[in-house]
Amino acid sequence: MTYYTQGTCSSQIDLEVDENHIIQSVRFHGGCHGNTQGISKLVVGMKAEDVIERVEGTRCGFKSTSCPDQLAKALRKAIA
């Protein structure tokens, strides 16, 4: 699925979650390449619910959201 982010430097997140809510792939478009690439590698193989619990509400500087927070929103939508 594709999730279009709001309030971050990345513009979208492409992700795949299987029927057991295990994250198969994550790809950010834009953003801080090293950070988003690192996040993507760390979460593959994890349960979506565990990632949501860990990263939801993370802020980037003075912004009310961040790439990890947007990933949590994308994962919520993917497993809904």
Beta strands, then each sheet from edge to edge (+ up, - down):
strand 1: 2-4
strand 2: 10-17
strand 3: 23-30
sheet 1: 1+ 2- 3+
end
